[in-house]
Structures are given as structure tokens and as C-alpha cells.
């Protein structure tokens, strides 16, 4: 995948992160919000999918995870990558389904599906809000002088 500054991450890189990491974060181009996916679970605690504000650093994210899911400790494998495309392409490319497949089948399917539905709607809302802000100029500065 390419962003404005060149190669950011390949589909294979994304697939490896989803398949191998116990925790991964997905950043998006128009928001500081992150999709946090924690694949770890116990007999009573399901995997977690949640949209979260940026913590600004890996240390901040580890602290956040420790507060949010203290029973798991630090992740063994952690990745952060930026998704340079739309939320629509996250679905169309099969990436969202790959995440879902990684999380279901451990006895928490309903909880995982509910978390994913809420997270997807939040991501869509954030993307739409960001697009509308860019259109009306809210929080953006134009490079062209007013007509």
C-alpha cells in the first residue's frame, strides 16, 4: 500500500501482523484515533476490539493496555501500522474479515462481533467527520487565497 510519502505497508505486512501479533494497532490517515485489537483471551475474558484515542507513545499505549486489561500483562508481539486507505477499503480488501477470523472461534463470538460492529461504526463516523471538516475547512488551512 502507498501513502502520500511512498510505501507504508504491504498487504502481506498487514496479514502477518493480524495473524501473528497478540496486540496490534491500526492508525488512520485523517484521525489520531487507533483501532486497538488485543487477540488475547481467557476462559472469562474475550479478545478486545476497540477504537481509542492516540496515547502519543508506545509507553503510553502499554500503560493504557495495562489499565484496560491488567490480567494479560505486556503483549509478546505488538505492531502498529497506518492504514493509508479508507474504512471502506478496510472491508473491501478483506482485512476487516481477516481480523474477525483471528478473533472468533474461542467461545466469545457474539462479544467479538458486537465489539467489531461498534468499532467499525466509530471508524466510519470519524472518517465522515474528518472528511466533512476538510470540505468546510474546519481545522484545515487552504493553500489557495480566498476568491
C-alpha atoms as one frame of an Amber mdcrd trajectory, in Angstrom:
protein
   0.000   0.000   0.000   1.161   3.504  -0.747   0.540   6.750   1.044   1.451
  10.289   0.145   5.021   9.674   1.269   5.513   6.348  -0.501   5.331   2.727
   0.603   3.835   2.443   4.055   2.824  -1.155   4.498   2.060  -4.077   2.206
  -0.974  -6.354   2.376   1.424  -9.136   3.398   2.742  -6.993   6.264  -0.816
  -6.344   7.419  -1.721 -10.028   7.155   1.361 -11.023   9.167   0.523  -8.520
  11.907  -3.057  -9.754  12.120  -2.046 -13.424  12.095   0.964 -13.302  14.430
   0.684 -10.405  16.879  -1.241 -10.746  20.078  -1.851  -6.972  20.072  -1.855
  -4.649  17.087  -2.921  -1.072  16.477  -4.139   0.383  13.243  -3.689   4.097
  12.666  -5.602   6.052  10.055  -4.586   8.948   7.852  -7.183  11.555   8.878
  -7.511  10.931  12.589  -5.391  10.269  15.627  -7.814   7.537  16.713  -6.482
   3.999  16.700  -8.118   0.636  16.229  -6.775  -1.487  19.085  -7.019  -5.244
  18.617  -5.964  -7.461  21.518  -6.297 -11.100  20.479  -5.557 -12.463  23.957
  -8.343 -14.126  25.927  -9.021 -16.280  28.967 -11.923 -18.519  29.914 -13.846
 -15.448  31.085 -12.286 -12.546  29.143 -12.824 -12.203  25.385 -10.449 -10.695
  22.860 -10.810  -6.923  22.552 -11.511  -4.678  19.567 -11.827  -1.005  20.406
 -11.312   2.447  18.939  -9.110   4.551  21.186  -7.508   7.957  21.072  -3.790
   8.055  20.444  -1.688   7.803  23.572   1.261   9.503  21.873   3.824   6.772
  22.523   4.302   3.051  22.853   4.861   3.516  26.575   1.535   5.315  26.814
  -0.188   2.513  24.903   1.341  -0.161  27.126   0.170   1.762  30.194  -3.310
   2.049  28.640  -3.371  -1.698  27.938  -2.195  -2.416  31.465  -5.023  -0.317
  32.887  -7.600  -1.729  30.492  -6.565  -5.408  30.595  -4.266  -5.915  33.596
  -4.737  -9.679  33.681  -2.732 -10.096  30.468   0.453  -8.171  31.190   2.566
  -6.861  28.330   1.958  -8.309  24.868   4.520 -10.740  23.467   4.168  -9.393
  19.925   2.954  -5.851  19.277   2.652  -3.981  15.964   1.440  -0.580  14.896
   0.749   0.211  11.269  -1.003   3.002   9.416  -3.858   2.070   7.114  -3.465
   4.586   4.273  -6.822   3.858   2.653 -10.480   4.365   3.513 -12.517   2.403
   6.022 -14.464   1.099   3.026 -11.282  -0.400   1.619 -10.531  -1.970   5.008
 -13.676  -4.024   4.399 -13.369  -4.500   0.628  -9.751  -5.669   0.835 -10.682
  -8.473   3.240  -8.597  -7.007   6.053 -11.568  -6.498   8.370 -12.671 -10.098
   7.766  -9.149 -11.331   8.463  -9.256  -9.558  11.841 -12.654 -11.099  12.558
 -11.431 -14.579  11.644  -8.485 -14.177  14.017 -10.798 -13.341  16.923 -13.733
 -15.711  16.560 -13.931 -19.359  17.500 -12.818 -19.070  21.111 -16.280 -19.055
  22.688 -16.788 -15.287  22.536 -18.137 -14.885  19.017 -21.115 -12.698  19.992
 -18.957 -10.393  22.115 -16.338 -10.103  19.366 -18.957  -9.433  16.687 -20.539
  -6.726  18.865 -17.175  -5.066  19.542 -16.294  -5.147  15.860 -19.644  -3.652
  14.854 -19.297  -0.795  17.343 -15.678  -0.174  16.324 -16.488  -0.194  12.619
 -19.281   2.340  13.110 -16.969   4.565  15.175 -14.314   4.415  12.445 -16.880
   5.255   9.767 -18.168   8.189  11.842 -14.650   9.517  12.446 -13.814   9.216
   8.757 -17.004  11.021   7.754 -16.449  13.777  10.342 -12.872  14.223   9.136
 -13.974  14.413   5.510 -16.661  16.974   6.308 -14.192  19.060   8.327 -11.808
  19.084   5.367 -14.592  20.129   2.989 -15.727  23.055   5.131 -12.185  23.951
   6.181 -12.637  23.263   9.873  -9.180  22.620  11.309  -7.594  22.870   7.867
  -5.767  25.675   6.141  -6.066  26.219   2.430  -3.035  26.791   0.243  -5.105
  28.976  -2.110  -6.090  32.549  -1.298  -9.812  33.286  -0.937 -11.501  34.218
  -4.206
